[in-house]
Amino acid sequence: MTDGTRPDRLLADAPGDGVHERGTHGGRDAVVVGGGLAGITTALALADAGVRVTLLEGRPRLGGLAFSFRRGELTVDNGQHVYLRCCTAYRWFLDRIEGAALAPLQDRLDVPVLDITKPEGRRLGRLRRDALPVPLHLGRSLATYPHLSLAERAKVGRAALALKGLDLADPTLDAQDFGSWLTAHGQSARAVEALWDLVGVATLNAVAGDASLGLAAMVFKTGLLSDPGAADIGWARVPLGELHDRLARKALDSAGVRTEVRTRVTSISTDENGTWSVQVPGETLRADAVVLAVPQREAHGLLPDGALEAPGHLLEIDTAPILNVHVVYDRKVLARPFFTALGSPVQWVFDRTEASGLREGQYLALSQSAAQDEIEEPVAVLRERYLPELERLLPGARGAEVRDFFVTRERTATFAPTPGVGRLRPGARTKAPGLYLAGAWTATGWPATMESAVRSGVSAADAALSALGRPRPRHLFGFEEAA
């Protein structure tokens, strides 16, 4: 173990030769590889059904790419993560770990949009909903949206109705790009920037021209055209580590899951009896079911021969980066909890002061998706780029002292939602009995979001429980009824 843990700590009843034999659970032992949201969900679901579960995570913490760390006296999230009311699986997850109150939703969708190209006093527009049926719930907001002309607003409405009519089950949508579809439906470059990409870049991690029409249609149909409240935004008012590590680990412990961090799996294999062996440094774990809840390239490296018909597809699923810029001011410069910007490299800005534990001043986090052109830029270059932009957007920042400026980079934050990616994403089941896949990159129908990760964990657990002859926990699938 990399933390110096004794080899027999992994499983207290392991025999002296370092091999843990199956216990007396009668075909109810599972190993989940990966402690992100997908792996945590899988482990909880299996344990709730009476399966004995061991969860293995190579990092020193749980949470995957949605985590926190300490920087001086601050607790910093690696990046800003949000979810929507339509994210019923992630909402179930929050309830399951008793964290829903720490990541509340807006009462009603309300997104401030600042256009830096307009004179001060006329920069603010809002995307918000009314308590009316779809699509009337957005009618007033669209009709008064100042960042588009009257003609552009009318064309947006017609495109939204056309989008609503698309069949998400149509496989041809995956092969088309969203940008070309928008152009064919009369959307100007300004409309794409001020509306479609405003939402799409944040949810897909790609601009319209680089995104699959199928995934984009899923986002807009589900988030904006399914239910009046579907796009209401929620985000953690505490550090992500409080949710995805501390509370998740507490839930896992309560469910009887054995959780081991700093424990990297080196190989998996099966014998003639269908028993799986999971190899970690100094240990071999035996199980009836194994779930690989790790990134697609790592999963490819662990898959045994014949587990997937086309394992090379996993290597064809590209990744996309997200850059996060963190600025600590000596005073309050932003009066609202968040905003998004037009005419600026700045995308979404969130106030993280209270969540970080900052006692004086204000801490802003900028979330920059689809950041291929900036992900390797030196901090000094990013500082020179973003501090003046914040001063242009926020008058209060012009006289404020910058007490700290730093960046976090997730070079492989999500899978790239490019046209054709749908055919590359595998389902939860493999051709190897007892081996399953989970992760936001699997075939959930969603882009790479926390919602997709949780849904993948549910799918993997459902498949494993079916094979093990275990009943599905009723509470686990409650979100399907709410969807």
N, C-alpha and C positions, 0 to 999 in steps of 0.2 A: 504494500500500500504506500502511496506517495506521502501520506501523513504519518507514517511510522506505526500504523495500527497493526496489532497482531493479526496474522492471517485468520485465526479461528474466531475473530470478532465478528466477521461477516455473518456467520450462522452459529449460534451458540452451541448447537448440538452436532456440529460437524465432527466427523471422526478424525482421528489423528493423521490420516493421509491427505488431509486437505480437500476431501471430496464430500460434499453434502448430499447424502442420499435422500430420496423422497421420504416424506414422513408418512403419517397415518391418515392423511386427508383424502386418500382414495381417488387420485387423479384430479387434485385440486391445488396444484402448486404452479405458480407462474412467476416468471422474471420479467420485469419491465426495464428496458435499457433506455435511459434518458429521463431526466427530471425536469423537463420543461412542462408547459401546460398540457401538452398531449400526454406525456408520460404520467404526470400527476393524476390527470383525469382517468386514464386507463387503470392505474393502480387503485384509485378509490372505487371505481365501478366494480372491478374484480373482487376487491376485498368486501364490498358491501354485499356481494353475492355469495360470500362464504369461501372464497378462494384464498389460499395463503400466498401472499405476494411479497416479493423482494424487489425493491426499486433501486436501481444503480445509476449514479450520476457521476460523471468524471470531474465536474467542477466542485468547488467547495460549498456550493449553495444550490438551491432549487430555483426554478423560474425561467430557465433558458435565457432567451434574449430580452426578457422583460424583467429587469432586476435593478437593484440599487447598490451603491457603494458609498463609502465615506470619503469626503474631501475636506480635511480640516474639521470644522465643527458642523459642516453641512452633510446631510444625507441626500445623495444625488441619484436620480434615475438615469440609466444609460440613455434613455430616450423617452419622449412623451408618447404614451399609449392611450388611446381612447377607444370606446366602444359605443354602439348605438342600441336603442331600445329593441331593435329587431334582432340583436345578437342574443337570442334566447338561450343558447348553449352556454355562453360565457356568463350570462346572468345566473343560470343554474349553478355554474361553478362557484361564483361569488357566494351564492346562498349556501352551497355545500361546505365551504370553508368558513362560513359565518363572517364574510367580509363585505356583504352588499352595502351596509351602511357607510362603509369607508370609501365607496366608489359610486356615489349617487348619480342619477340621471338628471338632466335639465327637466323642469316642469314642461317646457315646450321648446322645440328647436328654435335657437336664436344664435346666428353667427354674424358678428360684426365683420364687415369687409371694408378695409381702408384702401383707397386708390391713391397712391402717392403722386400720380401725374396730375391730379386735380388741385385747385387752390385750397389752402387750409380753410376749414369750415364747410367744405363741400365734398370732403373725401369719404365720409362714412356712408356705407350702404348696409343693409341687413338682409340676410336670408332667414326668414322665420315663418312659422306655420300658424294657421288659425285652426280653431276647433270646428272644422268643416270636413265633409267626406273627401276622399281622394277623387280627382286631382285638385278640387277647389281649395284644399287646405293650404296650397302654395300660391293660389291665384293672386291674392292681393300683394304678396311679397314680390312676385315676379312682375306684376303690373307697375310697381313703384320702384323697382330695382334701378338705381341711378347709374349703374356702371354699364348698362346696355341701352341702345337706342330703342325707340318704340317698335321699329320694324324687327330688330333683333329679338326683342322680348316675344313678339308674336311668333316668330320662327322657332324660338326655343320651345314654346308651348306645343307647336305642331310636332317637333322632333320628340318631345317627351311622350306624346300620345303614340307616335310610331314605335318608340322604344317599349312602351307598355304592351304593345301588340306582339312583340317578339316572343317566340317559343324558346324558353331556356333549354329545352330538351333537344333542340335542333343542333346536331353536331356541326353543321356548316358554319354556325356562328363563331366557333372556336378558331376557324381558319382565317377569319376576316379581322382587320384591325379597326378599332373604334374610331380613329381619326378619319379614315376614309368614309365610314358610315355617316359620321357627323357632317362632313363636307357634302355628301350626296343628299343629305336632308337639310341643306340650306344654312348650315351653321358657319358663321364668319369666324375668322381667327380671333377676333375680340370675344365672341361668345364662348369659344372654346377656352380661352384664357380666364375669362371673368366668371364662368359658371361650371362648365363641364370638367375642366382640369382642376378647378378649385376644389372640387369634391373628389374627382378621380385620382389625382396624384396622391392625395393623402390616404386613400383607401386601397389603391392598386399598386402604388409605388412605381408608377409609370405615367408618362404623358399619353394622351389619347392615341397618337399615331403609333405608339409602341405597345399598345394594350390589346389583348384579345377582345373582340366584340362580345363574345360569350360571357367573359368575366365582367366586363363593364356593364353589360345589360343586367347581369345578376345584381350588381351593386346598386344601380339606379332603380331597377324595378323593385327590389326588396327594400331598399332604404327610403326611397322617395315616393314610390308609386304603389305601395301595397297597403299601408295603414297610415292614418294621419300622424300617429306618433312614432312611426318606425325609425325616423332619423334623429330623434332626440338624443343628445350626446351625453355620455357619461365618462368620467375619468376619476382616477384615484386621487383622493384628497390627502393621502398618506404616501410614503415611499412605496414603490412597487414591491420591494422586498418584504414589507409588512404583510402584503397579501400573498404573493407567489412563493415566498420562502417560509416566513414564520407561521402564518395562519395555515398555509398548505401543509407544512410539516406537522403542525398540531393535529390537523384533520387526518393525515396519514397515520400518525401514531395512534389516534383514537380508533381508527379502523383496523388496527393491527398490522399495518404494513411495516415491514422492516426496510428502512431507508438508509442507504449507504452512499455518502458523497465521497469525493476524491477517489472514486473507484471506477476505473476505465476498463471496459470489456475489450478483450483482445481477439476473441473468436467465439463462434457458436457452432455447434454440430449436433447431429442426432444419431442415435444408434438404431439397431434393427428392431427394437421394441417401441420405437417412437418417442423415447425419452430424450429430452434436450439437455445438452451440456453447455453451460455458459462459463467461459474461461475469463477470470480476472487474475491479476498478479497474486500468486500464492493460493488460489482457490479455484475449484471447479464446482459450480452450482448445477444441480439437476432439477429439471422442471418438466411439467406436462405441456406448458405453453410458454412461449417467449414473444414479447412484443418489442419491436425495434422502434422506439419513439425518438429518433435522432435525425439530424439533417440527412438529405438524400444521398450525399456523397459518402457519408459515414455508414449509412445503411447499406449502400452498394458494397462497401468494403467488408461488411460482416455477413452478407447474404451467402448461404451455401449454394453450390451449383444446383441449377434447376429450380430454384425457389421462385423465380419470375421468368416468364416467357421471353421477355426482352429486358434483361437487367440493365443494358446499356442506356435505356431511356432515362434512368435516374441521373446519369451523367450529362444528359442533354438538357435537363431542367436547369436553366441558367439562374443566376442570383442577381439581386439588385441591392445597392447600398442605401443607407440612410445616414445622414450627417446631422448631428445635434450640436448646436452652439449654445453655450451657457454663459450668461452675463449677470454679474452681481453689481448692483448700483448702491450708492450710499443713501439713496432716498427712493421714495415711491415715484415711479415714472409712468405706470400703467394703472388705470382705475378699474379696468374690467378684467375678468378672469382669463380671457383669451381673445385673440382676434386673428384674422388672416389678411394678407396683403396682396395687392395687385400693383403692377408696374415696378416691382422691386424683386431682388433675389430672395428677400424674406418671404417665407411661406406662412407657417402657423407659429404663433407666439403664445406661450402659456405662462401665467404667474405661478411659480412654484415656491414662493416665499415660505408660506406656512408649512407646506409639506416637507420642506427641506430642513426646517428647524431654525431658519435664519431669524435673528431677533431684531436686527436693525437694517434698514435699507430694503431693497427688493431684488429678488432673483427671478430672471426671465429665462425660459428655455425655448429655443427656436428649433422646430422640427423641420428638417429639410429633406424631403423625399426625392427619389429619382436623382440622387446626387452623384451620378457617375463622373461629372466634370469637376467635382470639388472634393471628393472623398480623400484624395491624397494631398490636398493643398496644405502647406505649412500653417500653423496656428497664426503666425504673424500676418500672413496674407489674408486669412479669414477675418482676423481682427480689423484690418484696414478696410475690408469690404463691408462687414456687418455693423460695426459701431456707427459709421455715418448713416447707414440705412435706418437704423433704429432712431437716430436723431431726426431724420427726415419724417419718419412716421409718428414719433412720439415727442412733441415739443418739450415735455418734462425731462427728457433725457439729455437735452442740449447743455444744461449746466450741471449735470450730475457727474459725480466721480465714479469711475469704473473700478471697483475694488477687486474684481476677479473676472477673468475671461478664460474659458477653456472649452475644448471640444471633445465629444465622444464620437467614435466612428464605428458603425456596424457595416462592415464591407459586404457581408452576406446576410443582410437583415431579413430579406424575403426571397422567395423564388420570383423570378421575373415573369410577369403575366403576359408574355408575348403570344402572338397568334400561333396556334398549334400546340400550346403547352398542355391543353386538356388531354390530348392523346398520350402524353408522356406520364401523366399522374396515375400511379397505381392505386387500386383499392386496398382495403384493410387486409384481405385474405391473400395469401401466397399459395403457390403450388405445393409447398412443404407443409404437411399437416402439423398444426400446433404452432406455426410461425405467422406472426401478423405484423402489419406496419401501421404506424401512426405518425402524425406530423402535419403541420399546416400545408405541406407540399403534396399530400396525398389527395385522392379524388373526392374532396368534400363538396365541390361545386362552388366554394368560396375562394376569394383571393387569400393571400398569406396574412391572416389576421389572427388575433387571439380567439375569435369565434371559430375559425377554421381549425385551429389547434385543438380546441376542446371537442369539437364535433368529430375530429379524427380519433381522439381517444375513446369517445363513446362508441364509434364504429368498430374499433379494434376490440374493445371489451365485449361488445355484443357478439362479434364473430367468435371470440375465444370462449365465451360462456356457452354459446350454442354447441361448439365442439366438445366442451367439457360436460355438457348435459346439466348445466346450472341455470336456474331461472334468472331472468332479467330483473334487477331491482326496479320496482315500479317508479320510485321517485326519480331515478336516473333519466327516464325518458319523458318526464313531465314537460320539458321544454319543447318537445315535438308537438304537444297539444297546444302550447302557447304560441307556436310559430304561425 
